Amino acid sequence: MDWSAFRSHFPVTSHWAFLDHAAVAPLPDVAVAALRDYGDSLAANGIAAVREWVHRLRDVRELGRRLINAPSADDVFFVPSTTFGIGVVAEGFPWQPGDNVVLPADEYPANQYPWLNLAARGVEARRVPTQAGRVLVDDLRAAMDSRTRVLAVSAVQFATGFRADLDALGDLCRGRGVFFFVDAIQALGAFPIDVHRTPVDALAADGHKWMLGPEGAGIGYVRREWVDRLHPIGVGAFSVARPLEFSTIDFTLKPHAGRWEGGAQNIPGLTALGASLELLLNAGIPEFEQRVLALTDYACERAAAAGWEVYSSRRPGEASGIVSLTVPGVPAEAIVAACRAAGVVVNARAGRVRLSPHGYNNEEEIDRFVAAASAARVS
């Protein structure tokens, strides 16, 4: 992989060492061009160009299918947020009073509140403590019982960077007849997720992190055998099998995940996401996994040499693109501010500095971060 050629697609590199892809990523030039093309087309043509843009969404859906290796493009639906995709399962699942959902206690709030919101329906959310930021399969297994209906887990934990063993969790769920939901936003675009190989029943991810797309444009997936078992939410004119026959009311829902696309789509955002996905897929997601792990390994080596604490697990299979660390005696917010002043973008989560490089970053940018953080420590 020619990483310098890939790097040339990112204007952000001209003035920032951007190491915060776990937050909101900068757009590559191809995504910016897609947004511009849409704006120009809409300005010049209005509704007369709509068919062209709807057709382009078909291409984006196929790119989403390739990204997760779904059986069909119809198994992929577009989401305005990861939260919406979580709600498809949380609100649509056929719950009975006394049921429970199991999830790690340190999940991002978007993967907690929708499950906690089910209390009024008699559904218990069992929040399982993590072990030094690690989500252990045995701990989740121990929290399950005969009334466990759903396991909800992030592929990568947002604050610590712990990467879950999705294969083991999927096997656990299959053995117990539990629905397996994955919040994939901190993995897709940098780490492979294969829903054909791994028994994931549903996932969701907005595109504005590792997929390098705009906010408000992401993908969701529901395994086909669950489509009719989940009560559809957000139903609208485009949820039905004959969506363009506006004068005919025929409440026959699409027999696939498209039923969750009820209204107008974020066409510019999704088109830009498609441009970024094409860039990523052409390079190969396994290539990004190796590159991101190499960069974060380098960051951990530099941090350890400086006497800092690396909180994130770096065990094989558990490391990700997120590194959580502390600089003794210096608040994380002070490190973030010092880095920003030095042209380096990092973040703070759970009282620790969070570093999250993508494939176009390089070791020199990691060095710039270490230098800026070290200066903050001295001051």
C-alpha positions in Angstrom: 0.0 0.0 0.0 1.3 3.4 -1.0 0.4 5.4 2.1 1.8 8.6 0.8 -0.5 8.4 -2.2 -3.5 7.7 0.2 -2.4 10.6 2.4 -2.6 13.0 -0.6 -6.4 12.7 -0.4 -6.6 14.5 2.9 -6.3 18.3 2.9 -6.3 18.3 6.7 -2.7 17.2 6.7 -1.5 20.6 5.4 -2.2 22.2 8.8 -3.1 19.6 11.4 -1.7 16.3 12.7 -5.2 14.9 13.0 -5.2 12.0 15.4 -8.9 12.0 16.5 -10.8 9.8 14.1 -12.7 8.3 17.0 -14.5 11.6 17.2 -15.4 13.4 13.8 -12.9 12.6 11.0 -11.8 15.1 8.3 -13.2 14.4 4.8 -11.0 13.2 2.0 -11.0 15.2 -1.2 -13.2 12.6 -3.0 -16.0 13.1 -0.4 -15.7 16.8 -0.7 -16.0 16.5 -4.5 -19.1 14.3 -4.2 -20.7 17.0 -2.0 -19.8 19.7 -4.5 -21.2 17.6 -7.4 -24.5 17.1 -5.6 -24.8 20.8 -4.8 -24.0 21.8 -8.3 -26.4 19.3 -9.8 -29.3 20.2 -7.5 -28.7 24.0 -8.1 -28.8 23.5 -11.8 -31.5 20.8 -12.1 -33.6 20.4 -9.0 -36.0 17.5 -9.3 -34.9 16.9 -12.9 -31.7 15.3 -11.6 -33.2 13.2 -8.8 -33.0 9.9 -10.7 -29.3 10.3 -11.1 -28.8 10.7 -7.4 -31.1 7.9 -6.4 -29.2 5.6 -8.7 -26.0 6.7 -7.0 -27.4 5.6 -3.7 -27.7 2.1 -5.1 -23.9 2.2 -5.6 -23.4 3.3 -2.0 -25.6 0.6 -0.7 -23.5 -2.0 -2.6 -20.4 -0.5 -1.1 -22.0 -0.8 2.4 -22.7 -4.5 1.6 -19.1 -5.1 0.6 -17.8 -3.4 3.7 -19.6 -5.9 6.0 -19.9 -8.7 3.5 -23.7 -8.9 3.8 -25.5 -11.5 1.6 -27.4 -8.8 -0.3 -27.4 -5.0 -0.7 -31.0 -5.2 0.4 -29.8 -6.2 3.8 -28.2 -2.8 4.2 -30.2 0.3 5.1 -29.1 3.9 5.6 -29.2 5.5 9.0 -29.0 9.1 10.0 -27.1 8.1 13.1 -25.9 5.1 15.0 -28.6 5.9 17.5 -31.3 5.3 14.9 -29.9 1.9 14.1 -29.8 0.9 17.7 -33.4 2.0 18.0 -34.4 -0.3 15.2 -33.6 -3.2 17.5 -34.3 -1.6 21.0 -37.8 -0.3 20.0 -38.7 -3.0 17.5 -37.7 -6.2 19.4 -40.6 -8.4 20.5 -40.0 -7.9 24.2 -42.0 -9.4 27.0 -42.1 -8.1 30.6 -39.3 -9.8 32.5 -36.9 -10.0 29.5 -33.4 -8.5 29.8 -30.7 -7.1 27.6 -27.0 -7.5 28.5 -24.4 -4.9 27.7 -21.0 -3.7 29.0 -21.3 -0.9 31.6 -18.8 1.3 29.8 -20.6 1.5 26.4 -21.0 4.9 24.7 -24.3 6.5 25.9 -26.0 5.9 22.5 -25.7 2.1 23.2 -27.0 2.4 26.7 -29.9 4.9 26.8 -32.1 3.1 24.2 -31.9 -0.1 26.3 -32.4 1.7 29.6 -35.5 3.3 28.0 -37.1 -0.1 27.9 -37.7 -0.2 31.7 -41.2 1.0 31.3 -41.9 -2.1 29.2 -40.6 -4.4 31.9 -37.2 -5.0 30.3 -34.1 -5.0 32.4 -30.8 -3.6 31.1 -28.0 -5.6 32.7 -24.8 -3.4 32.6 -21.8 -5.6 33.1 -18.7 -4.1 34.6 -15.5 -4.2 32.5 -12.1 -5.4 33.8 -9.6 -2.5 33.4 -11.5 -1.5 30.3 -11.6 -5.0 28.9 -15.0 -6.6 27.9 -14.6 -10.3 28.8 -16.8 -12.9 27.2 -17.0 -14.9 30.5 -18.4 -11.8 32.3 -21.1 -11.3 29.7 -21.9 -15.0 29.7 -22.3 -14.9 33.5 -24.8 -12.0 33.2 -27.1 -14.0 30.9 -30.0 -16.1 31.9 -33.0 -17.7 30.4 -34.7 -14.3 29.9 -31.8 -12.7 28.1 -33.0 -11.7 24.7 -30.3 -9.3 23.4 -26.6 -8.8 23.8 -25.5 -5.3 22.7 -21.8 -4.6 22.4 -19.5 -2.1 20.7 -17.0 -3.6 18.3 -14.5 -1.2 19.8 -15.0 0.6 23.1 -15.0 4.4 22.6 -13.0 5.4 25.7 -10.5 2.5 26.0 -10.2 1.2 22.5 -10.8 -2.4 23.6 -11.8 -4.5 20.6 -14.4 -7.2 21.3 -14.1 -10.8 20.1 -17.2 -10.6 17.9 -16.8 -14.2 16.7 -16.8 -15.6 20.3 -19.7 -13.3 21.3 -21.6 -14.4 18.2 -21.1 -18.0 19.1 -22.2 -17.3 22.6 -25.4 -15.7 21.4 -26.1 -18.5 18.9 -25.7 -21.1 21.6 -28.2 -19.3 23.8 -30.7 -18.1 21.2 -29.8 -14.4 22.0 -30.0 -11.6 19.4 -26.5 -10.1 18.8 -26.4 -6.4 18.2 -23.1 -4.6 17.4 -22.4 -0.9 17.6 -19.8 -0.8 14.8 -19.0 2.9 14.6 -15.5 2.6 16.1 -14.5 -0.2 13.9 -16.0 0.0 10.4 -13.5 1.6 8.0 -10.5 0.5 9.9 -11.2 -3.1 11.0 -13.0 -5.9 9.1 -16.5 -7.0 10.2 -17.9 -9.9 8.3 -21.6 -10.5 9.0 -21.5 -13.6 6.8 -18.8 -15.3 8.9 -19.7 -13.8 12.3 -23.3 -14.4 13.5 -24.2 -10.7 14.0 -27.9 -10.2 13.8 -27.8 -6.4 13.4 -25.3 -3.6 13.5 -25.3 0.2 13.0 -22.6 2.8 12.4 -22.7 6.5 11.4 -20.1 7.3 8.8 -18.3 10.2 10.4 -15.4 8.4 12.1 -13.3 5.6 10.6 -15.4 5.5 7.4 -14.4 9.1 6.7 -17.8 10.4 5.7 -20.0 13.3 6.8 -22.1 13.2 10.0 -25.7 12.0 9.5 -25.0 9.4 6.9 -24.3 5.8 7.9 -25.3 2.2 7.5 -27.3 -0.4 9.3 -27.8 -4.1 8.8 -30.4 -6.6 9.9 -30.1 -10.3 9.3 -32.9 -11.3 6.9 -34.6 -13.8 9.1 -35.2 -11.0 11.7 -36.7 -8.5 9.3 -40.3 -9.6 9.9 -39.7 -10.3 13.6 -38.7 -6.7 14.5 -41.6 -4.2 14.7 -40.6 -1.5 12.2 -40.0 2.1 13.5 -39.8 5.3 11.4 -42.2 3.9 8.9 -43.0 6.2 6.0 -43.7 6.5 2.3 -40.5 4.7 1.3 -40.9 1.8 3.7 -43.4 0.0 1.5 -43.0 -2.3 -1.4 -44.4 0.2 -3.9 -42.9 3.4 -2.7 -43.4 5.6 -5.8 -47.2 5.0 -6.2 -48.1 8.0 -4.0 -51.8 7.8 -4.8 -52.1 4.2 -3.8 -52.2 3.2 -0.2 -50.9 -0.4 0.1 -49.3 -1.0 3.5 -47.1 -3.9 2.3 -43.7 -3.3 3.8 -40.5 -4.0 1.9 -39.4 -7.6 2.7 -35.9 -6.5 3.6 -34.0 -3.8 5.6 -35.3 -1.1 3.3 -38.4 -0.9 5.4 -36.5 1.2 7.9 -35.8 3.9 5.3 -39.2 5.7 5.7 -38.5 9.1 4.4 -36.2 11.3 2.3 -32.6 10.3 2.4 -29.5 12.4 3.1 -28.4 12.1 -0.5 -25.4 14.5 -0.3 -24.1 12.9 2.9 -24.6 9.3 1.6 -23.0 10.1 -1.7 -20.0 11.6 0.0 -19.9 8.5 2.3 -19.9 6.4 -0.8 -16.9 8.2 -2.2 -15.0 7.6 1.0 -16.0 3.9 1.2 -14.8 3.4 -2.4 -11.5 4.9 -1.4 -11.2 2.6 1.6 -12.4 -0.5 -0.1 -10.1 -0.1 -3.1 -7.2 0.0 -0.7 -8.5 -2.9 1.3 -9.8 -2.9 4.9 -7.2 -5.5 6.1 -4.5 -3.1 4.9 -6.0 -0.4 7.2 -6.1 -2.8 10.1 -2.4 -3.5 9.8 -1.5 0.2 9.3 -3.6 1.5 12.2 -2.3 -1.2 14.5 1.3 -0.3 13.5 0.7 3.4 14.2 -1.0 2.7 17.6 1.8 0.3 18.5 4.3 3.0 17.7 2.3 5.5 19.8 2.2 3.1 22.8 6.0 2.5 22.5 6.7 6.3 22.5 4.2 6.8 25.4 5.8 4.0 27.5 9.3 5.4 26.8 8.1 8.8 28.1 6.9 7.2 31.3 3.2 7.5 30.5 0.6 4.9 31.3 -1.1 3.2 28.4 -4.5 2.1 29.6 -5.7 0.4 26.5 -5.3 -3.3 26.1 -2.7 -4.1 23.4 -3.2 -7.8 23.6 -3.5 -9.6 20.2 -7.1 -9.3 19.0 -8.0 -6.6 21.6 -6.0 -3.7 20.3 -7.7 -1.2 18.0 -7.2 2.3 16.5 -7.9 4.0 19.9 -5.2 4.4 22.5 -6.2 5.7 25.9 -3.3 7.0 28.1 -2.4 9.2 31.0 0.5 11.6 31.6 1.3 11.5 35.3 0.4 14.8 37.0 -1.1 16.4 33.9 -4.9 16.5 33.4 -6.0 15.1 30.1 -7.8 18.3 29.1 -4.5 20.2 29.5 -2.8 17.8 27.2 -5.5 18.2 24.6 -5.3 22.0 24.8 -1.5 22.0 24.5 -1.7 19.6 21.5 -4.3 21.8 19.8 -2.1 24.8 20.2 0.8 22.8 18.6 -1.4 21.8 15.6 -2.2 18.3 16.9 -5.7 17.1 17.3 -6.4 14.5 20.0 -9.2 14.2 22.6 -10.0 13.3 26.2 -12.4 10.5 27.3 -12.9 9.1 30.8 -10.2 11.4 32.2 -7.5 10.1 29.8 -6.0 11.3 26.6 -7.5 9.5 23.6 -5.4 9.1 20.4 -6.9 7.6 17.3 -4.9 7.7 14.0 -6.1 6.5 10.6 -4.2 4.9 7.8 -3.1 8.2 6.2 -1.3 9.3 9.4 2.4 8.7 9.9 5.0 8.3 12.7 6.1 11.9 12.4 2.6 13.0 13.5 2.8 10.6 16.4 6.1 12.2 17.3 4.5 15.7 17.1 1.9 14.5 19.6 4.5 13.2 22.0 6.5 16.4 21.8 3.4 18.6 22.4 2.2 16.4 25.3 5.7 16.4 26.8 5.8 20.2 26.7 2.5 20.4 28.5 4.0 18.1 31.2 7.0 20.4 31.7 4.9 23.5 31.9 
